[in-house]
Amino acid sequence: MNDPYETDQLDVPSRILMGPGPSMISPRVRQAMSAPALGYMDPDFLDVLNDVQELLRYTFQTDNKWTLAISGTGTAAMEASIGNLVEPGDTMLVRTNGYWGDRMAQMARRVGGEVVPLDVPATTPVAPADVEAAFAEHDIDVFGFCHADTTTGIRQPDVSELADIARDHDAYTIMDCVTSLSGVEIRVDEWGVDVAYGSPQKCLSCTPGVTPLTVNDRARERILNRESDPTSWYLDLAGVMDYWGDDPSYHHTPPTSALYGLREALRIVAEEGLERRWERHREVAGELVAGLEGLGLELFPDRDHWLPSLNTVRVPDSVDDTAVIEFLLSEYDIEIASGLGDLSGELWRIGCMGHSARPQNVAALLCAMEEALEAQNYDTGGPIEI
Ligand SMILES: *Cc1c(COP(=O)(O)O)cnc(C)c1O
């Protein structure tokens, strides 16, 4: 440990971040974040807000008026979505045997909601038939699901079918696309999702602190016509929109530097083009998976549900997963992560997001991984070809 009084300016290593987030921050974003401070009502700052909203509409593929960045990380946007859509006594459907579903369920209960559990094995996405069956059996108001599950590396297909089922039952959908926004195809309007939130520090390669959120007119009406106020004052969307709306007034001070960064990160997305960006993630992560398979490792999800932004592979029986993670970090400054919760010790989670999703990072990781595995006498089948 350093003695903080004995050190000079902050000096941190430059890591290759290939974990479940954060990803590496684009140099352009870091530069934008060092711009001078502006007051939150300064006309020049209001222009920044406006740019962020417009670029977020593109990134989410939506025309939603209520499209903004919530102060806080992805979890704050999750809490804002649930805390505004769920009223005391309402029922929320969520898959319960999963890390994020479990977090959603806790939030729903804390605002007085009742949770209907959707029991799906961790190795599969949610099937429309199971959702249909849950709706047939229960009176459900809100259905929350994860589009890109960062614990399992599974991508949820059939989103528009899930949203249709909910709408046919006068219910609302909340889609967690924290790990997919700008890295994997998302079309909020076309898919008919009511509320969706992303994250800046995953595929957008921005600093954590402000989180993209979009709410369609249908969900907005429900929120504006609640019988009781949301329990959180800070995350009350009607109040937050007083600042992000047409005639801005103070609600709380926004994280200004983080918003400068988000604006730049979204400009980078628009410059690259969403579809090209999705394709780049598929290509680069495809090389990563092929390389890992070349080392004898096995992809955890079915190929059909593979999530390019977060690749999960099984840890071979004879190998110590944390020793490999520590080796990569200490020898090569590369970060990957172990399994979470029930999957602890079973998987490695290897992100391929935004600015981190580049061939040179994949090549470095594969070489380092080969060395780490061989250090544990695991037979990788000879030198890898990259
Ligand atoms: C990372 C993540 C979150 C939480 O985001 P924080 O920024 O850590 O608060 C929520 N959902 C998913 C799927 C995530 O991967």
The ligand as an SDF file (V2000), in Angstrom:
LIG
                    3D

 15 15  0  0  0  0  0  0  0  0999 V2000
  -23.1370   -4.2160  -15.1960 C   0  0  0  0  0  0  0  0  0  0  0  0
  -24.5880   -4.5840  -15.2260 C   0  0  0  0  0  0  0  0  0  0  0  0
  -25.5530   -3.9260  -14.4460 C   0  0  0  0  0  0  0  0  0  0  0  0
  -25.2100   -2.9540  -13.3480 C   0  0  0  0  0  0  0  0  0  0  0  0
  -24.5660   -1.8720  -13.7450 O   0  0  0  0  0  0  0  0  0  0  0  0
  -23.6670   -1.0120  -12.7270 P   0  0  0  0  0  0  0  0  0  0  0  0
  -23.1270    0.0100  -13.6450 O   0  0  0  0  0  0  0  0  0  0  0  0
  -22.6460   -1.9270  -12.1370 O   0  0  0  0  0  0  0  0  0  0  0  0
  -24.5500   -0.4380  -11.7030 O   0  0  0  0  0  0  0  0  0  0  0  0
  -26.8870   -4.2400  -14.6500 C   0  0  0  0  0  0  0  0  0  0  0  0
  -27.2620   -5.1740  -15.5430 N   0  0  0  0  0  0  0  0  0  0  0  0
  -26.3570   -5.8490  -16.2710 C   0  0  0  0  0  0  0  0  0  0  0  0
  -26.8100   -6.8810  -17.2310 C   0  0  0  0  0  0  0  0  0  0  0  0
  -25.0000   -5.5780  -16.1310 C   0  0  0  0  0  0  0  0  0  0  0  0
  -24.1090   -6.2520  -16.8530 O   0  0  0  0  0  0  0  0  0  0  0  0
  1  2  1  0
  2  3  1  0
  2 14  2  0
  3  4  1  0
  3 10  2  0
  4  5  1  0
  5  6  1  0
  6  7  2  0
  6  8  1  0
  6  9  1  0
 10 11  1  0
 11 12  2  0
 12 13  1  0
 12 14  1  0
 14 15  1  0
M  END
$$$$
